[in-house]
Amino acid sequence: MTRWLPTGLRARIIAGFTLGALLVSAVLVGTTFLLARSYLLGQREDAATRAALADATQLASGLSTAGQEVGDVLADLVPSGGSDVVVRSGDQWFSSSLTLGARDVPASLQQLLAGGTPATLRVRVADAPRLVVGVPLGAEGVQFYEFAPLTELEQSLRTLTWVLGLGALAATASGAAFGVWASGRAVRPLEQVAGAATRVAAGDLATRLPDTSDPELVAIVGSFNGMVDTLVSRIERDARFVGDVSHELRSPLTTLITSVEVLGARRGDLTPRGQQALALVEAELHRFHRTVDDLLELARLDDDTAARQADPVSVAAVVREVATRSAPADVELHLDPDGTTTVGVEKNQLERAVRNLVENAGRHAGGATAMTVRREQDTVVVHVDDGGPGVPVADRERVFERFARGGHARRGSLPGAGLGLAIVAETAARAGGAAWCSDGPDGGARFSLAFPAARP
């Protein structure tokens, strides 16, 4: 049963107003109809009873005249209101209508009149409703039955039923419409909070909820805006910390690199074990230097000032340059014309992102096998394919996280700190694009970048 009930807050509010309006209108309609029906029937019965008593008195007066027969007196009687009269005298029955007779008089009514008690009863004769008023004429031993028509009253009640039913439907529809309006008013603050949270999650840290005078929403608005302020402060503090640490490391790192280069120039004077230790120090220093550069780049991407509008640059041209300098000589290039692959991204950032993809393929998959740049409607897409073992589906999102690495083939003693793909993803996100990993056409991995195409 519960699966048929509305689950959303808006739907529940609308359903509540609709059912409430339906219930109230049903109660009002039912009460109004019963009261109106009781009143109209009472009025009709009173009028029919008074008319029947007058007609019965007139019939009794005629029968009191000596020599008058029931049939003769009934023939001279003109019932009021279009009623028909049936008279029983002993075992004989007389009628003022050709369609009514003894068979139409209920037996229960005959028994009441036989005891000398006047009575009324509603019956249906010839598919028409009638009110039968029975009056005993004891002095003459005669029973008087007058059939008053109720067709007009039945039509009035039917019309009243339609009017009240339509009124109930209109009231229910009005309740539903008011529920739609009320649900919109009730849910709008939640939609504003959800929209603001979505924009904040997308990187728009300047988003705030507008101030409100509603006492029920003041606490929510204040808490949300305070939360965003705290989040922005934390992000800025972390970004400054990373940038400061990276900058502070550059000076001693430069000194170390210079010192190692001096030792490298005298490599021949070292013992074999000393030469091996020097090679390890050079490799680790190179890795350390690259990590510091990556941290500085991430800190710059995290800074709001880095989100400025860049001059349009051709993705095909940048990929061609990166392929010439960093990709294997046998890499296949599939590039759309330069004029169709223009995007609004800083050239240095775009070049670094593409180079990171190429170097990632070189470190973990033996090198890039193909590089593709394609214009797809309003998006420019870059694909870098490799011939390696691929990336497991479970790791395809995690490899773009900072300091994250994939499966066993992508971890261990391999160089890198796990920041290259994070820079790729951050560069794409800052430009309104995306980065993802999928299966390559030749069985390896395919790393892709997508950027919104620049307008002419």
N, C-alpha and C positions, 0 to 999 in steps of 0.2 A: 504493500500500500504506500509506503513512504517514497517509493521511486516515482510515483505519480505526483507528489507534492513539489511545488516550486522550490528550488534550492538557492537561487540568488536572492540577495537582499532586496533588489529592486522588484523582482518577481513576487517576493513574499509581501511587500508593501502593497503592490497593485492587487494581488489576490485578496489581501485583508480588506482593503477598501471595497473591492467588488463584492466579496461575500457579505460584508457588513451592510452595504447598500441593498443587496438582494434580500437579506434576512429582514431588514427593517421594512422594505417595501412590501415583502410578502406578508408580514404581520399586519401592516396597515391595510393592504388590499383585502386580505381575508376578513379582518374585522369590519371594514367598511362594507364589504359585500354582504356579510351576514346581518349586520344591522339594517342595511337598506332593504334586504330581502324580507327580513322579519317585519319591518315597518310597512312595506308595500303590501305584503300578504295580509297583514292585520287590517290595513285600511280596506283592502278589497273584500276580505271576509265580512267585515262590519257592514260595508255597503250592500253586499250580496244578501246578508242575513236580513237587513232592514227591508230590502226589496222583496225578499221571499215572504217575510211575515206580512207585508202589505198585500201581496198577491194572494197569500193563503187566507187572509181576512176577507178579501173580496170574494174568493171562491166560497168561503163559509157563509157569507151573506147571501150569495146566490142560491146555495143549497137550502138555506133556511126558508126560502119561499116555497109554498106548497106547490107540488106538481113539477118541480124542476129536477131534471136528471143531471148527473155528473157530466156527461158528454156535452149537453147543451150549455151548461154553465161554463165549461172549459173552452168551448168554442168561442164564447163571447169574451174570454179573459185575454188580455194583451199583456204578457209579462214585460217587465221593464229591463232595459239594458241588453236586449237581444237574447234573453234567457229562454230556455225550453222547460216545459212543465210536464211531469208525469204524475198521475193521480191513481191511487189504488183505493177501490171501494169494494170491500169484501174480497172476493176472488177475481174481480174484474179490474183491468188496467186500462187507463186512458192516457193519451199523450197528445201534446200540442205539436209534435214534430213527427215526421215520417221516419226519421233516423234513430229516434230514441224510443225505448220501451222498457218493459219490466226487466229484460236481461241486463240492462245497463245500471240498474239500481243495486248497489252492493248489499249483500245479505246482512252484513253486520249493521248497516244503517237501518235496514228493515226491522231488525230485532230491537234496536234502540227505540224506534218509533212505536213498535208494538207495546213497549212498556210505558208509553206516554211521555217520552223524553225527546225534545227537539235536539237535532245534532247536525253537524256539518262534516264533510269529508271531501278531500281532493282526489279525483279520479282522472283517468285518461280514457276518453270515449272518442272513437273514430279518429285516433291519432291526434287528438286535440285535448289540451288540459281543461278540466272543468271543475268547478266547486259545486258540490251537491249539498243543498240545504233542505233538510227534512223537517216537516212540521206536522205533528199529529192533530187531526181535527176530531177530537174525541166525541163531541156531541153528535156528529154525523157518522162516526165510525169510518172516517176517511183519513188516508195518509197522503200528504202533499210533499212532492219532491220537485225542487226547482234547480235546474242545471245552469249555473252561471258560467260563461266562457272566461278562461284565463289566458287566452292566446296573446292578447295585448300585453298583459303583465309578464308573460314568459319572454316575449320579444324585448321588453324593456330591461328585464334582468340579463338577457343575453348581451344586449348592447352595453349594459353597465359592466358586465364581465370583460368584454373586449376593451372597453375604455380603461378599466382598472388594470388589466393585464398589460396594455401598452404603456400605461403610466408606470407600472413596476419595471418594465424593460427600460424605459427612459431613465428612471431613477438609478437602475443598476448600471446603465451605460455612463450616466453622469458620475456615479461612484467610481467606476473604472477610470474615467478620464481624470477625475480628481486624484485618484491613486497614482496615475502616471505623473501628474504634476507634482504631487507630494513626494513620490519616490525620487524624482529628479532633484528636488530641493534637498532631500535627505542624503542622496548618494553623491551629489556634486562635490561636497568637501572631501569625500573619500577619493573621488576621481582626481581632484586637484592634488591630493597627497600622492596618489599613485603616479600621476604624470610627473610630478616634481621628483619623486624618487627615481623614476625611469631616466629622466634627464640627468640627474646626478650620477646614476650608475653609468650612463653613457659618457661621462666626463665633463658635463656642463656644471662645474662647481659653483657658478654664480647664481644658480637657481635657488629661489627662496619662495616660501608661501606668502601671499599678501596678508597684511594685517587685517584683522576682523574684529568687529564689535560684539560678535555672538559669544556670550559667556561660556557656552558649551564647547566652543572651538578654540578659545583663546589658549588654553593649556596645550592642545594638540599642535597649533601653529607655532607657539613658542618652543615647544619641545623639538619639533621637526627642524626649525631654523637653527636652534642651538646645536642640534646634532650635526647639521651640515657645517656649521661654523667650526665645530670641534674637528670634524673630519678634514676640512680644508686646512685647518691649522696643523693637524697631524701630518697630512701629506706634504705640506710646504716644509715643515720641520724635518721630515725624513729626507725630502729631496735636497734641502740645504746641507743636511748632515752627510749624505752620500757625496754631494759635490765638494764639500769642504774636505772630507777625508780623501777623496780622489785627488784634489789639487795638492793637498799636503803630501801625498805619496809621490807625486811626480818628481819633486826635487831630489829626495833620496834615491828614487828609482833611477833617475837620470845619472846620478853619481855612480850608482852601482853598475849601470850599463856601460858607462865610460871606463870604469875600472876593469870590468870584465873584458872590454874590447882591448885595453892595454895588455892584459894577460894573454888574450888571444893572439896578439901580435908576437908574443914570445912563447907561443905554444911549443915550439921545437925544443925549448930549454927545459920543458917539464918532463917528468917521468911519465910512463904510460898511465899509471894510476892517477897522476895529477891531470893529465890530458882528459881522462875519462870524467874526472870530477868537474873539470872546467866545462866540458860539453853538457853535463847535467845542469850546471849553474846557468849556462847560456840558454838552455831550453826553458828552464823554469822562469828565468828573467823575461824571456820573450812572452811566455804565457802570462806572467804577472803584468807585464806592460799592456798586453792586449786586454786583460781584465779591467785594468784601471781605465783604459780608453773606453771600454764598453760601459763602465759605470758612469763616466762623465757624459757619454751620449745619452744614457737613460735619464740621468739627472736633467739634461737639457730638454729631453722630450717631455719629462714630467712638469717642467716649468711652463706656466701659462703663456709666457711671452713667446714660446716656441710655436704657438698655434697661429702665427700670423699668416696672412695670405702670401703665397709664394708666386713667383713668376712661372708661367707655363713652361714645361719641359717635355721633350719627347722621350717616352719610355723606350721606344725602339732604339733610339740613338744611345741612351744610357746603357741598355743591355748589350748593345754592340761593343761599346767601349769596355765594359766589364768583362765580356767574353774574350776580348783581345788580350787583356792584361791578366786575368785570373783563371779563366776556364781552360780545360784541356784543348789541345790543338784540333782534335777530331770532334769537338762538340758540334751538334747540328743546330743551326739557327733558323727559326721560322718567325719572321718578323713582318708585321703589317707595315704599310708606309708610315714614315715618321709623322706626317701631317694628321694622321688619323689616331695617333696614340698619345696625344698631348694631355698632360694632367697638371693640376695645380699643386705640386709637391716640390719642396726644396731639392735641388739637384744633388747636393751632398748627401742628404738623408736617403733619397731614392737610390743613389749609387751604393751607399753603404748597405742598404737593405738587400739589394740584388747581390752584392758581393758576399754578404753573409750567407745567402742561400747557396751560392756557388762553393764557398769554402766549407760550408756544412756538408755538402755532397762530397767534397774532396776528402774531408776528415773521416766520414762515416760510411761512404758508399763507393769509394774508388774514383770519385769525380763525376761531374755532370755529363750526361750523354746528350741532352737536348735542352735548348732554351727557346721558349715561344712567347711572343707578344701578340695579342689578338684584341681587336676592338669588338666588344659585344654590346650593341646598343649604346647606352650611356656609360659604359664601364670599360676600362682598359685592364686586361688580365695578363699577368706574367706567370708562366709555368717554367719550373726548373725540374727536369727529370734526371734520375740517376739510375744506375744499374745494380744497386745494392739489394739487401734482403727486404727492404721496405720497412715501414713503421707499423707495429701492431695497432689495431683499431683503438684499443684502450689507451694508448699513449699519444694519439694524434692531436688531442687538445692540450695535453700536459706538456708536450715538448716546447710549446710556445711560452710556458711560464718561466719566470726568472730562476736561474740556477737549477732548472729541471733538465733531466736527460732521459732518453728513451730506454729501450730494452738493453739486453746484455751487450749487443753489438755496438751500442752508443754510450757505454760507460766504461769505467775502469781507468786505465792509464792514458787514454786518448786526450789530446790537448783540448783546451777550451774550458770555460767556467759555466757553460750553459746560459750565456747571455745573448748570443748571436741571434737566435730565433726570437727571443723576447724583444730585441730591438726591431726585428722585422715586423712583429705583430703590433708593437707600439707605434711604429712609423705608419703602418696602414690605418690603424685606428685613429690617429691624430689627423689623418687626411680624409676621414669619413669612409675608409675602405675596410678590407678584411684580409686576413691571412689564414690559410688552412692547409692541411696535408691530406693526400688521398693516394690511391694506388696509381702507379705510373702505367703508361700503355705497354711498356716492355717488361713489366713485372716488378720494377723497383718502386721507389717512392716518388711522388710528385708533390713538390711544395709550390703553392700558388699565392700570388698577391693580386689584389683587385683595388683599383682606385677609380673614383668618379672622373669621367672624362671632362676636360676643361672646355668651357663654352667658347665658341669662336669670338 
